[in-house]
Structure formats: C-alpha cells, structure tokens
Amino acid sequence: MSKQKVNTSDQYEDHFQSLMNSTKFPFTTWVMKLILIATNISFWCACQAQAPESQKQASQKYQAKLSDHEKNTINRFQQASPSVVHITSMSLLKSRFSLSMYEREEGTGTGFIWDKNGHIVTNYHVIKQGNSAQVALNDDQTGLNQTQKVFDAQLIGVAPNRDLAVLKINAHSSLIKALPLGQSQHLQVGQSVLAIGNPFGFDQTLTTGIISGLGREIQSVTKRTIKGVIQTDAAINPGNSGGPLLDSQGRVIGINTAIYSPSGTYAGIGFAVPIDTVKRVVPQLIKYGREMRPSLGLDLDEGRLSRRYQLPGALIVKVRPNSPAEQLGLKGLSWKRRGIDLGDFILAINEMPCSDAETIYHYLDDFKVGDQVTLLVQRGLGRRAHQREVKLNLVSELGEDAY
C-alpha cells in the first residue's frame, strides 16, 4: 500500500480560506481582511517612497558616465530653456462670405526673456507680417513641453534695420526668468556656442557648434546692411529666428537671425546679430518704440545717383529743416531746367573716408546724440569743385532714416 504525499501548505491555505468564508467567524474574517489591506497599503507606500530615491540614484549613476562637456551642455540648456519662448504671429482678417473676423497664423519664431518686466526680444521679421502675437512659455527644464503657458503679447518697439523687435507679456514673476547677457566684442573664432529655438515648430530644440567667423555682413529686411554679424555652424533653421546664441557659460552673445542656404534650410552657415548691438538698441525700443540713432540732419543717397555720376562721396539728397546741417549751409540736390544740381557730398567723417551712405550709417553707430563730428564736404565737380570742413553736432531723431 503506497503512501500519499501530503502538501501541508495547501492544507493550511484551504483551512484559512474556509475560516475567512465561514459565517461562524465574522469578526475573525473582518480582522484578517483589514490586516491584509493595511499590509498592502504599507507595501505600496514603501515602494513609492523608494521610487524617487532610486530614480535619483539612477540619474546620478548615468550622469557619472557623461563627459564634462556633455554635462555642461545639459546644464546650460536646462538653465536657459525656461527663458526661451515660442512666438506665433497672427493676423486678424474678415471673412469674404460674412462679417465675422478670424485669426490666421502668419509665422512662427523664437524669442527670449530680456528682463524681469516681461520684455521679449526677437527678430523683426518674425512678427512683421502679423498685427498680433502670442508667446508660449515653457516652464519645463527637461525640454518635454509638459507645462507650456500661452500669453497674448504687446508690441513695444521695432528696429527693422537691425532685424530686432521687442514684445511684452504679463506673466507671473515666477515664470519670468531673464537670460544673462554676455559680450560680443571679445569673441573668438572656434568658441563653443549653443542655439535654442523652435525650428519648424519643434519647441525647445538645442543645437551646438562653434563660432565660424566674425565681422560678417548680412542684409536686413529693409536691405540695410547689418555689420559685425556672428557666423556659426550651429544648426539654425526656419523657426530658430529670434532665439539666443549662447556661449559655454550660458550667456547670450547673439540673436539668431538668418541662414545662408539656397534651399532655405540649414546648410552649415548661420548668422546672429551680436549682443553688443542688441544691448544698445533694445533699451531704446523699450523707451521710445523705435531706435534713436544719432543724426547728421541729412537725407543721403542710397547709391543710385552716386553710382550713376561716379561721385567720390556720399551725396546729400536733402537737408532737414532747422537742423545744424542747415545752419552750416550744407546743400542737398535740386532740380533745374538743365538737369540736376548735385549740391554737396560728404568725403569723410573725422578724417575717415566715406565713399557711400552705408559707410556713414555704420560709422555713426559708435557715436551718441550730442557728439561733435568733423565733415569733409565737397561742392561741385571738376574745376568747380571746392572742399571745406564743417563741425556738426549730432542730433537725436527717431525712425529708420535718422541720418
């Protein structure tokens, strides 16, 4: 006769289950159920308490495997990203088939927080097509866009010749984190740079590279030359415009503004307006709404007549009424029966030759209102030409043609 093996654990489990289901021991049943529930809750709480700590340890362990360069890049992005915004330019239009109004998106770009008052700096070409703008703030340092907040923006000022614009939002002070500003005059080719923006609508995109060149020239939307531009190989695509170009310390050294590409997408060459120019212009936009540039009180020929008549300097087209230039007897061109009387043209400022108006515009950027400059002026051509020097105090004038 064979002996049957008995599973004692199964017997105790069956016995325990029978007691739990028995109507003869209701009190015991409920006590045991409560004990089981309490045990499960305690176990779940312990797991939850350990989860963040284990995640932190895992993150620290992973961080230890990164190079110092990678750690710096990650830290700079996490510090700067809450200050970089996504800008959408909107137009208010009237329906063709009804009297109702609707908004249409005109374009998107990037900007960054300038100061604690909620001013946002971006490119002029980002907002020029619309009559309103919205700013999306990202309060998530991981770049996952989980806590994005959208604000209606007020247009504060524009400088089309510089491709700069300033917006303002009313947001809680906890969301307003201005980026630190660097300097661009001491930059060197080969320095590491980071660009943060929203290319093709992909928010909080980070690209890296180096400074590829300095002192470049590009044209603004008004066809006026922007000088001293930074060239970089950090990928800049449509939507990056207006975003910050940062150095390895996380300081803004430029505003990404353009790319060089036949196809309109990144081809290894991007450009940024230097921060020294931005720091000079933005306070004026905030205070006056436009750039206040030192003026000679003159309207100058942009090159068409100078090239036609092969003039040796910048032709004065018009002398502004009641300006120091008028008081000094400077003369603009005039029309006569036999043709054009060319009047005066400027050969030099402070002994620096000026072959065209663009040279004068750039040279005056280094001066301020009230400064005195010495002009070498010529009237007439050939045998009738005579030159003289005049000392002229620069005046203040708002607008894009403040010369």
NULUMTI-480285 format. One record per residue: chain; residue number from 1; residue in three letters; x, y, z of N, C-alpha, C in turn. Coordinates in steps of 0.2 Angstrom, whole numbers. Example, Ala and Ser with C-alpha at 12.3 -4.5 7.8 and 13.67 -1.06 7.14 Angstrom:
2
 ch   i  aa   n_u   n_v   n_w  ca_u  ca_v  ca_w   c_u   c_v   c_w
  A   1 ala    66   -28    39    62   -22    39    66   -16    39
  A   2 ser    64   -11    35    68    -5    36    64     0    39
***
This chain:
403
 ch   i  aa   n_u   n_v   n_w  ca_u  ca_v  ca_w   c_u   c_v   c_w
  A   1 met     4    -6     0     0     0     0     4     6     0
  A   2 ser     4    10    -5     8    16    -6     5    22    -2
  A   3 lys    10    26     1     9    32     5     8    38     0
  A   4 gln     2    42     2     1    48    -2     5    54     1
  A   5 lys     8    58    -3    12    64     0     7    69     1
  A   6 val     7    72     7     3    77     9     6    84     8
  A   7 asn     3    89     5     5    96     4     2   100    10
  A   8 thr     6   101    15     4   104    21     2   112    20
  A   9 ser     6   115    16     5   122    14    -2   123    11
  A  10 asp    -4   118     6   -10   119     3   -16   118     8
  A  11 gln   -15   113    13   -20   112    18   -21   118    22
  A  12 tyr   -16   121    24   -16   127    29   -20   133    25
  A  13 glu   -18   133    19   -21   139    14   -29   137    14
  A  14 asp   -30   131    12   -38   129    12   -41   130    18
  A  15 his   -38   129    24   -41   130    30   -42   137    32
  A  16 phe   -37   141    30   -38   148    31   -43   151    27
  A  17 gln   -44   149    21   -49   152    16   -56   150    19
  A  18 ser   -56   144    22   -63   141    24   -65   146    30
  A  19 leu   -60   147    34   -61   151    40   -64   158    38
  A  20 met   -60   161    33   -62   168    30   -69   168    28
  A  21 asn   -71   162    24   -78   162    21   -83   160    26
  A  22 ser   -81   157    32   -86   155    36   -90   160    40
  A  23 thr   -96   159    40  -101   163    43  -101   163    51
  A  24 lys   -97   157    53   -97   156    61   -92   161    64
  A  25 phe   -87   164    60   -82   168    62   -82   175    59
  A  26 pro   -87   179    59   -87   185    55   -82   190    58
  A  27 phe   -81   190    65   -77   195    67   -69   194    65
  A  28 thr   -68   187    65   -61   185    63   -60   187    56
  A  29 thr   -65   185    52   -65   187    45   -63   194    43
  A  30 trp   -66   199    46   -65   206    45   -59   208    48
  A  31 val   -56   205    53   -50   207    56   -44   205    51
  A  32 met   -45   199    48   -40   197    44   -40   201    37
  A  33 lys   -46   203    35   -46   207    29   -43   214    30
  A  34 leu   -44   217    36   -41   223    37   -34   223    38
  A  35 ile   -31   217    41   -24   216    41   -21   216    34
  A  36 leu   -24   212    30   -22   211    23   -21   218    19
  A  37 ile   -27   222    20   -27   228    17   -22   233    19
  A  38 ala   -21   233    26   -16   238    29    -9   236    27
  A  39 thr    -8   229    26    -1   227    24     0   229    17
  A  40 asn    -5   228    12    -4   230     5    -3   238     5
  A  41 ile    -6   242     9    -5   249     8     2   251    11
  A  42 ser     4   248    16    11   249    19    16   248    13
  A  43 phe    15   242    10    20   240     5    20   245    -1
  A  44 trp    14   247    -3    14   252    -9    17   258    -7
  A  45 cys    16   261    -1    19   267     1    26   267     2
  A  46 ala    29   261     4    36   260     4    39   260    -3
  A  47 cys    36   257    -7    38   257   -14    38   264   -17
  A  48 gln    33   268   -16    33   274   -19    38   279   -16
  A  49 ala    39   278    -9    44   282    -6    51   280    -9
  A  50 gln    52   274   -10    59   272   -13    60   274   -20
  A  51 ala    54   275   -24    55   276   -31    59   282   -33
  A  52 pro    57   288   -30    61   294   -32    68   293   -30
  A  53 glu    69   290   -24    76   289   -22    80   285   -27
  A  54 ser    77   280   -30    80   275   -34    81   278   -41
  A  55 gln    76   283   -43    77   286   -49    82   291   -49
  A  56 lys    83   295   -43    88   300   -42    95   296   -42
  A  57 gln    95   290   -39   102   287   -39   104   284   -46
  A  58 ala    98   282   -50   100   280   -57   102   286   -61
  A  59 ser    99   292   -60   101   298   -64   108   300   -62
  A  60 gln   110   300   -56   116   301   -54   121   296   -57
  A  61 lys   120   290   -57   124   285   -60   125   286   -67
  A  62 tyr   120   288   -71   120   289   -78   124   296   -79
  A  63 gln   123   301   -75   127   307   -76   134   306   -75
  A  64 ala   136   301   -71   143   300   -70   147   297   -76
  A  65 lys   143   295   -80   146   292   -87   146   297   -92
  A  66 leu   144   303   -91   144   308   -96   151   312   -95
  A  67 ser   153   315  -101   159   319  -101   157   326   -98
  A  68 asp   163   329   -96   162   336   -93   158   341   -98
  A  69 his   160   340  -104   157   344  -110   150   343  -110
  A  70 glu   148   336  -110   141   335  -111   137   337  -104
  A  71 lys   140   337   -99   136   339   -93   135   347   -93
  A  72 asn   140   350   -95   140   357   -96   134   359  -101
  A  73 thr   134   356  -107   129   357  -112   122   356  -109
  A  74 ile   121   350  -105   114   349  -102   113   354   -97
  A  75 asn   117   356   -93   116   361   -88   114   368   -91
  A  76 arg   117   370   -96   116   376   -99   109   376  -102
  A  77 phe   107   371  -106   101   370  -109    95   370  -103
  A  78 gln    96   367   -98    91   367   -93    90   373   -89
  A  79 gln    96   377   -89    95   384   -86    92   389   -90
  A  80 ala    93   388   -97    91   393  -102    84   392  -105
  A  81 ser    82   386  -105    76   384  -109    70   387  -106
  A  82 pro    69   388   -99    63   392   -97    63   399   -99
  A  83 ser    68   402  -102    68   409  -104    68   409  -111
  A  84 val    67   404  -115    67   404  -122    59   403  -124
  A  85 val    56   407  -128    49   407  -129    48   405  -137
  A  86 his    42   403  -138    39   401  -145    34   407  -147
  A  87 ile    36   410  -152    32   416  -154    28   414  -160
  A  88 thr    21   416  -160    17   415  -166    14   422  -168
  A  89 ser    15   424  -174    12   430  -177     6   429  -180
  A  90 met     1   433  -178    -6   432  -180    -9   438  -184
  A  91 ser   -13   437  -189   -17   442  -192   -24   442  -191
  A  92 leu   -28   447  -190   -35   447  -189   -38   449  -196
  A  93 leu   -42   444  -199   -45   445  -205   -52   445  -205
  A  94 lys   -55   448  -210   -63   447  -211   -64   442  -216
  A  95 ser   -69   438  -215   -71   433  -219   -74   436  -226
  A  96 arg   -73   433  -231   -76   435  -238   -83   434  -238
  A  97 phe   -86   429  -234   -93   427  -235   -97   430  -229
  A  98 ser   -94   433  -224   -98   435  -219   -95   441  -216
  A  99 leu   -97   444  -211   -94   450  -207   -90   448  -201
  A 100 ser   -90   441  -200   -86   439  -195   -78   439  -196
  A 101 met   -75   440  -190   -67   441  -190   -64   434  -188
  A 102 tyr   -58   433  -191   -55   427  -189   -47   428  -189
  A 103 glu   -44   424  -185   -36   425  -184   -33   420  -189
  A 104 arg   -28   422  -192   -24   417  -196   -16   418  -194
  A 105 glu   -13   412  -193    -6   412  -192    -2   414  -197
  A 106 glu     2   419  -196     7   422  -202    14   419  -201
  A 107 gly    16   417  -195    23   414  -195    24   412  -188
  A 108 thr    30   409  -187    32   407  -180    39   408  -180
  A 109 gly    42   409  -174    49   410  -172    50   409  -165
  A 110 thr    56   412  -163    58   411  -156    60   418  -153
  A 111 gly    60   418  -147    62   424  -143    65   422  -136
  A 112 phe    67   427  -133    69   426  -126    68   431  -121
  A 113 ile    67   430  -115    65   435  -110    71   439  -108
  A 114 trp    70   446  -109    75   451  -108    76   453  -101
  A 115 asp    71   454   -98    71   457   -91    65   455   -87
  A 116 lys    65   457   -80    60   455   -76    53   458   -77
  A 117 asn    53   463   -81    47   466   -83    43   462   -88
  A 118 gly    46   457   -91    42   453   -96    43   455  -103
  A 119 his    49   459  -104    50   460  -111    53   454  -115
  A 120 ile    51   453  -121    54   448  -125    57   451  -131
  A 121 val    63   448  -132    67   451  -138    67   445  -144
  A 122 thr    66   447  -150    65   443  -155    68   447  -162
  A 123 asn    67   443  -168    68   447  -174    62   450  -176
  A 124 tyr    64   456  -180    58   460  -183    54   455  -188
  A 125 his    58   452  -192    55   448  -197    50   442  -195
  A 126 val    51   440  -188    46   435  -185    39   438  -184
  A 127 ile    39   445  -183    32   447  -181    29   452  -186
  A 128 lys    33   454  -192    31   459  -196    25   458  -200
  A 129 gln    23   452  -201    18   450  -206    11   451  -202
  A 130 gly    11   450  -195     5   450  -192     3   456  -188
  A 131 asn    -3   457  -185    -4   463  -181    -6   461  -174
  A 132 ser    -4   455  -172    -4   452  -165     1   446  -165
  A 133 ala     2   445  -158     7   439  -157     5   436  -151
  A 134 gln     7   429  -151     6   425  -145    13   422  -143
  A 135 val    14   422  -136    20   420  -134    19   414  -129
  A 136 ala    22   408  -131    22   402  -127    28   401  -123
  A 137 leu    27   401  -116    32   400  -111    33   392  -109
  A 138 asn    39   390  -109    39   383  -107    43   383  -100
  A 139 asp    39   380   -95    42   380   -88    45   373   -86
  A 140 asp    46   369   -91    49   363   -90    56   363   -92
  A 141 gln    61   361   -88    68   362   -89    70   355   -93
  A 142 thr    66   350   -94    68   344   -97    67   345  -105
  A 143 gly    64   350  -107    63   351  -114    57   347  -117
  A 144 leu    53   344  -112    47   339  -114    41   343  -116
  A 145 asn    41   350  -114    35   354  -116    29   352  -112
  A 146 gln    29   350  -106    23   347  -102    20   353   -99
  A 147 thr    23   359   -98    19   364   -94    20   371   -98
  A 148 gln    18   371  -104    18   377  -108    12   381  -107
  A 149 lys    13   388  -106     8   393  -105     9   398  -111
  A 150 val     3   400  -113     2   404  -119     0   411  -116
  A 151 phe     3   417  -119     1   423  -117     0   428  -123
  A 152 asp    -5   432  -123    -5   437  -128     0   442  -127
  A 153 ala     4   444  -132    10   449  -132     8   456  -134
  A 154 gln    11   461  -131    10   468  -134    17   470  -137
  A 155 leu    16   473  -143    22   475  -147    24   482  -144
  A 156 ile    31   482  -142    34   488  -138    37   492  -143
  A 157 gly    42   489  -147    46   493  -152    49   488  -157
  A 158 val    51   492  -163    54   488  -168    60   492  -171
  A 159 ala    65   488  -174    71   491  -177    72   487  -183
  A 160 pro    68   488  -189    69   484  -195    76   484  -198
  A 161 asn    79   490  -197    86   490  -200    91   485  -196
  A 162 arg    89   483  -190    93   479  -186    90   472  -186
  A 163 asp    84   471  -188    80   465  -188    79   463  -181
  A 164 leu    77   468  -177    75   467  -170    68   470  -168
  A 165 ala    65   466  -163    59   469  -161    58   467  -153
  A 166 val    54   470  -150    53   469  -143    45   468  -141
  A 167 leu    44   463  -138    37   461  -136    36   462  -128
  A 168 lys    30   462  -126    30   461  -118    24   457  -116
  A 169 ile    25   453  -111    19   449  -109    18   450  -101
  A 170 asn    12   449   -99    10   450   -92    10   443   -89
  A 171 ala    15   441   -86    15   434   -83    17   434   -76
  A 172 his    16   429   -72    18   429   -65    26   429   -65
  A 173 ser    28   433   -60    35   434   -59    39   427   -59
  A 174 ser    36   422   -56    39   415   -56    41   413   -63
  A 175 leu    37   415   -68    39   412   -75    44   417   -79
  A 176 ile    45   423   -76    49   427   -79    56   427   -77
  A 177 lys    60   423   -81    67   422   -80    72   424   -85
  A 178 ala    75   430   -84    79   433   -89    85   430   -90
  A 179 leu    87   429   -97    94   426   -98   100   431   -97
  A 180 pro   105   429   -94   111   433   -93   114   435  -100
  A 181 leu   116   441  -100   119   444  -107   127   444  -106
  A 182 gly   130   442  -112   137   442  -112   139   448  -116
  A 183 gln   145   447  -119   148   452  -123   150   449  -130
  A 184 ser   150   453  -135   152   450  -142   159   453  -145
  A 185 gln   161   458  -141   167   462  -144   173   458  -143
  A 186 his   173   453  -138   179   449  -137   179   442  -139
  A 187 leu   174   440  -143   173   433  -146   178   431  -150
  A 188 gln   180   425  -150   185   422  -155   182   416  -159
  A 189 val   185   416  -165   183   410  -169   185   404  -166
  A 190 gly   181   399  -166   182   392  -163   179   391  -156
  A 191 gln   176   397  -153   172   396  -147   166   392  -148
  A 192 ser   164   388  -142   158   384  -142   152   388  -141
  A 193 val   147   386  -145   141   390  -144   135   385  -144
  A 194 leu   129   388  -141   123   384  -141   117   388  -144
  A 195 ala   113   385  -148   107   389  -150   101   385  -148
  A 196 ile    96   389  -145    90   386  -143    84   389  -147
  A 197 gly    80   385  -150    74   388  -153    69   383  -155
  A 198 asn    65   385  -160    59   381  -162    59   380  -169
  A 199 pro    64   377  -172    64   376  -179    58   371  -182
  A 200 phe    55   374  -187    49   370  -190    44   368  -185
  A 201 gly    43   372  -179    38   371  -174    40   366  -169
  A 202 phe    46   364  -169    48   359  -164    51   363  -158
  A 203 asp    47   364  -153    49   368  -147    55   365  -143
  A 204 gln    59   370  -141    64   369  -136    69   364  -139
  A 205 thr    72   366  -145    77   362  -149    84   365  -147
  A 206 leu    88   361  -145    95   363  -144   100   361  -150
  A 207 thr   104   365  -152   109   363  -157   116   367  -155
  A 208 thr   121   363  -156   128   366  -154   132   367  -160
  A 209 gly   138   370  -159   143   371  -164   148   376  -161
  A 210 ile   151   380  -166   156   384  -164   155   391  -168
  A 211 ile   159   396  -166   159   402  -170   164   401  -176
  A 212 ser   161   402  -182   164   400  -188   167   406  -191
  A 213 gly   165   412  -189   168   418  -192   165   424  -188
  A 214 leu   168   430  -189   166   436  -185   166   442  -190
  A 215 gly   163   447  -189   163   453  -193   159   452  -200
  A 216 arg   155   448  -200   151   446  -206   146   452  -208
  A 217 glu   143   452  -214   138   457  -216   132   454  -219
  A 218 ile   126   455  -217   120   452  -220   115   458  -221
  A 219 gln   110   457  -225   105   462  -226    99   461  -222
  A 220 ser    97   467  -219    91   466  -215    85   466  -220
  A 221 val    79   466  -217    73   466  -221    72   472  -225
  A 222 thr    75   478  -223    75   484  -226    80   485  -231
  A 223 lys    84   480  -232    90   480  -237    96   484  -234
  A 224 arg    95   486  -228   101   490  -225   106   484  -222
  A 225 thr   112   486  -223   117   481  -220   118   481  -213
  A 226 ile   118   474  -210   119   473  -203   126   471  -203
  A 227 lys   130   475  -199   138   473  -199   140   470  -192
  A 228 gly   145   467  -192   148   464  -186   144   458  -184
  A 229 val   141   454  -189   137   449  -188   142   442  -186
  A 230 ile   139   438  -181   142   432  -180   140   426  -184
  A 231 gln   145   423  -187   144   417  -191   145   410  -187
  A 232 thr   140   406  -187   141   400  -183   139   394  -187
  A 233 asp   141   388  -185   139   382  -189   134   378  -185
  A 234 ala   132   381  -179   126   378  -175   120   378  -180
  A 235 ala   116   372  -180   111   372  -185   105   377  -183
  A 236 ile   104   381  -188    99   386  -187    94   385  -193
  A 237 asn    88   384  -192    83   383  -197    77   388  -196
  A 238 pro    72   388  -201    66   392  -200    63   390  -194
  A 239 gly    61   396  -190    58   395  -183    63   396  -178
  A 240 asn    70   396  -179    75   397  -175    76   405  -174
  A 241 ser    74   409  -179    75   416  -179    72   419  -173
  A 242 gly    76   423  -170    75   427  -164    77   424  -157
  A 243 gly    80   417  -158    82   414  -152    89   416  -150
  A 244 pro    91   414  -144    98   416  -142   103   411  -144
  A 245 leu   109   414  -146   115   411  -147   119   412  -140
  A 246 leu   121   406  -137   124   406  -130   131   404  -131
  A 247 asp   135   407  -126   142   404  -125   142   398  -121
  A 248 ser   148   396  -119   148   390  -115   146   391  -108
  A 249 gln   146   397  -106   144   399   -99   136   401   -99
  A 250 gly   133   400  -104   125   401  -104   123   408  -105
  A 251 arg   128   413  -107   127   420  -108   125   421  -116
  A 252 val   120   426  -117   118   427  -123   123   431  -127
  A 253 ile   126   429  -132   131   433  -136   128   435  -143
  A 254 gly   122   433  -145   119   435  -151   112   433  -152
  A 255 ile   109   435  -157   102   433  -158   102   430  -165
  A 256 asn   100   424  -166   100   420  -172    95   424  -177
  A 257 thr    97   425  -183    93   429  -187    93   427  -194
  A 258 ala    97   423  -197    97   421  -204   102   415  -205
  A 259 ile   100   412  -211   105   406  -213   107   408  -220
  A 260 tyr   112   405  -222   114   405  -229   113   398  -232
  A 261 ser   108   398  -237   106   392  -240   102   393  -246
  A 262 pro   104   390  -251   100   390  -257    93   387  -257
  A 263 ser    92   382  -252    86   379  -251    82   382  -246
  A 264 gly    84   386  -242    80   389  -236    81   385  -230
  A 265 thr    85   380  -230    86   376  -224    93   376  -222
  A 266 tyr    95   373  -216   102   373  -214   107   370  -219
  A 267 ala   112   374  -220   117   372  -224   124   373  -221
  A 268 gly   125   373  -215   131   374  -211   133   381  -210
  A 269 ile   129   386  -212   131   393  -211   125   397  -208
  A 270 gly   125   399  -202   120   403  -199   123   410  -196
  A 271 phe   119   415  -195   121   421  -193   117   424  -187
  A 272 ala   120   428  -183   117   430  -177   119   438  -176
  A 273 val   114   442  -174   116   449  -173   120   449  -166
  A 274 pro   125   452  -166   129   452  -160   126   456  -154
  A 275 ile   127   453  -148   123   456  -142   125   463  -140
  A 276 asp   131   465  -142   133   472  -141   128   477  -144
  A 277 thr   127   475  -151   122   479  -154   115   479  -151
  A 278 val   113   473  -149   106   472  -146   106   476  -140
  A 279 lys   111   476  -135   111   479  -129   110   487  -130
  A 280 arg   113   489  -136   112   496  -137   106   498  -140
  A 281 val   102   494  -144    96   496  -147    90   494  -143
  A 282 val    90   488  -139    84   486  -136    81   491  -131
  A 283 pro    86   494  -126    83   499  -122    80   505  -125
  A 284 gln    82   507  -131    79   512  -135    72   510  -137
  A 285 leu    71   504  -139    65   501  -142    60   501  -136
  A 286 ile    62   499  -130    58   499  -124    56   506  -122
  A 287 lys    60   511  -122    59   518  -120    55   522  -126
  A 288 tyr    57   521  -132    54   525  -137    50   522  -142
  A 289 gly    50   515  -143    47   511  -148    50   511  -154
  A 290 arg    56   515  -155    60   514  -161    67   516  -159
  A 291 glu    72   514  -163    79   515  -162    80   523  -163
  A 292 met    83   526  -157    85   533  -158    93   533  -160
  A 293 arg    94   535  -166   100   535  -169   103   542  -170
  A 294 pro   109   543  -168   112   550  -169   112   552  -177
  A 295 ser   110   558  -178   108   560  -185   112   566  -187
  A 296 leu   114   566  -193   118   572  -196   113   577  -198
  A 297 gly   106   575  -198   101   580  -200   101   580  -208
  A 298 leu   103   575  -211   103   574  -218   100   568  -221
  A 299 asp    97   569  -227    95   563  -231   100   561  -236
  A 300 leu   103   555  -236   108   553  -240   106   549  -246
  A 301 asp   109   549  -252   108   545  -257   110   538  -256
  A 302 glu   106   533  -257   107   526  -255   112   523  -260
  A 303 gly   114   526  -265   119   524  -270   117   524  -277
  A 304 arg   111   525  -279   109   525  -286   112   531  -290
  A 305 leu   111   537  -287   114   543  -290   122   543  -290
  A 306 ser   124   541  -284   132   541  -283   135   536  -288
  A 307 arg   132   531  -290   135   526  -295   134   529  -302
  A 308 arg   128   532  -303   127   535  -310   132   540  -312
  A 309 tyr   133   545  -307   138   550  -308   145   549  -306
  A 310 gln   146   543  -303   153   541  -301   156   546  -296
  A 311 leu   152   548  -291   153   553  -286   158   550  -281
  A 312 pro   163   554  -278   168   552  -274   166   551  -267
  A 313 gly   160   553  -265   157   553  -258   150   551  -258
  A 314 ala   147   552  -252   140   551  -251   136   558  -252
  A 315 leu   132   557  -257   128   563  -259   122   565  -254
  A 316 ile   122   571  -253   117   574  -249   111   575  -253
  A 317 val   105   572  -252    99   572  -256    95   578  -253
  A 318 lys    95   579  -246    90   584  -243    93   586  -236
  A 319 val    93   592  -235    95   595  -228    89   596  -224
  A 320 arg    88   593  -218    82   593  -214    82   600  -211
  A 321 pro    75   603  -212    74   610  -209    76   611  -202
  A 322 asn    79   616  -200    81   618  -193    86   614  -190
  A 323 ser    90   610  -194    95   606  -192   102   609  -192
  A 324 pro   106   607  -188   113   610  -188   116   610  -195
  A 325 ala   115   605  -199   117   605  -206   114   611  -210
  A 326 glu   108   613  -209   105   618  -212   109   625  -210
  A 327 gln   110   625  -204   113   631  -201   120   632  -204
  A 328 leu   123   627  -205   130   627  -208   130   628  -215
  A 329 gly   124   628  -218   124   630  -225   125   624  -230
  A 330 leu   125   618  -227   125   612  -232   119   612  -237
  A 331 lys   121   609  -243   116   609  -248   114   603  -251
  A 332 gly   108   601  -252   106   595  -255   105   596  -262
  A 333 leu   103   590  -266   102   591  -273    96   595  -275
  A 334 ser    96   598  -281    90   601  -283    89   600  -290
  A 335 trp    83   601  -293    81   600  -300    81   607  -303
  A 336 lys    84   608  -309    84   614  -313    82   612  -320
  A 337 arg    81   617  -324    79   616  -331    84   612  -335
  A 338 arg    91   613  -334    96   609  -337    97   602  -334
  A 339 gly    94   601  -329    96   594  -326    96   595  -318
  A 340 ile   100   591  -315   101   590  -308   107   594  -305
  A 341 asp   106   598  -300   111   602  -297   113   597  -291
  A 342 leu   119   594  -291   120   589  -286   121   592  -279
  A 343 gly   123   598  -278   124   600  -271   130   598  -268
  A 344 asp   130   596  -262   136   594  -258   136   586  -257
  A 345 phe   142   584  -256   143   577  -254   148   576  -249
  A 346 ile   148   571  -245   152   570  -239   158   565  -241
  A 347 leu   164   568  -240   170   564  -242   173   560  -236
  A 348 ala   172   563  -230   175   560  -224   172   562  -218
  A 349 ile   172   558  -213   170   560  -206   175   559  -201
  A 350 asn   178   564  -198   183   563  -193   189   560  -197
  A 351 glu   190   562  -203   196   560  -207   195   553  -209
  A 352 met   190   550  -208   189   543  -211   185   543  -217
  A 353 pro   188   541  -223   184   542  -229   178   538  -229
  A 354 cys   173   542  -233   166   539  -233   164   539  -241
  A 355 ser   164   533  -244   163   533  -251   155   532  -252
  A 356 asp   151   530  -247   144   530  -248   140   531  -242
  A 357 ala   134   531  -242   129   532  -236   130   526  -231
  A 358 glu   131   520  -234   131   514  -229   137   515  -224
  A 359 thr   143   517  -227   148   518  -223   147   523  -217
  A 360 ile   143   529  -219   142   534  -214   137   531  -208
  A 361 tyr   132   527  -211   127   524  -206   131   520  -201
  A 362 his   135   516  -203   139   511  -199   144   515  -194
  A 363 tyr   147   520  -197   152   524  -193   148   528  -187
  A 364 leu   142   530  -188   139   534  -183   136   530  -178
  A 365 asp   136   523  -179   134   519  -173   138   519  -167
  A 366 asp   144   521  -168   149   522  -162   148   529  -159
  A 367 phe   144   533  -161   143   539  -158   136   540  -154
  A 368 lys   135   545  -150   129   546  -147   126   553  -148
  A 369 val   120   555  -147   117   561  -148   121   566  -144
  A 370 gly   123   572  -147   126   577  -144   134   577  -146
  A 371 asp   136   572  -148   143   571  -150   145   576  -156
  A 372 gln   151   578  -157   153   583  -162   157   579  -167
  A 373 val   156   579  -174   160   576  -179   162   581  -184
  A 374 thr   168   580  -187   170   585  -192   169   581  -199
  A 375 leu   166   585  -203   164   583  -210   168   586  -215
  A 376 leu   171   582  -220   174   585  -226   169   585  -231
  A 377 val   167   591  -233   162   591  -238   164   594  -245
  A 378 gln   162   592  -250   164   595  -257   157   597  -261
  A 379 arg   158   603  -264   153   605  -268   155   606  -275
  A 380 gly   151   603  -280   153   604  -287   158   598  -289
  A 381 leu   159   598  -295   164   593  -298   169   596  -303
  A 382 gly   174   592  -304   179   595  -309   182   602  -307
  A 383 arg   183   606  -311   186   613  -310   182   617  -305
  A 384 arg   175   616  -305   171   620  -300   171   617  -293
  A 385 ala   174   611  -292   174   608  -285   178   612  -280
  A 386 his   175   612  -274   179   615  -269   177   612  -262
  A 387 gln   182   611  -258   181   607  -252   181   612  -246
  A 388 arg   178   609  -240   178   613  -234   177   608  -228
  A 389 glu   179   610  -222   177   606  -216   172   610  -212
  A 390 val   167   606  -210   162   609  -205   162   604  -199
  A 391 lys   161   607  -193   160   604  -187   152   604  -185
  A 392 leu   150   598  -184   142   597  -184   141   593  -178
  A 393 asn   136   595  -173   134   591  -168   128   587  -170
  A 394 leu   129   580  -168   124   575  -169   117   577  -166
  A 395 val   112   576  -169   105   577  -166   102   570  -165
  A 396 ser    97   571  -161    93   564  -160    87   564  -164
  A 397 glu    85   559  -167    80   558  -171    77   551  -171
  A 398 leu    71   550  -171    68   543  -171    66   541  -178
  A 399 gly    67   535  -179    65   532  -186    70   529  -189
  A 400 glu    69   526  -195    74   521  -198    78   525  -203
  A 401 asp    77   532  -204    81   536  -209    84   542  -205
  A 402 ala    86   540  -199    88   546  -194    95   548  -196
  A 403 tyr    96   550  -202   103   552  -204   102   558  -208
***
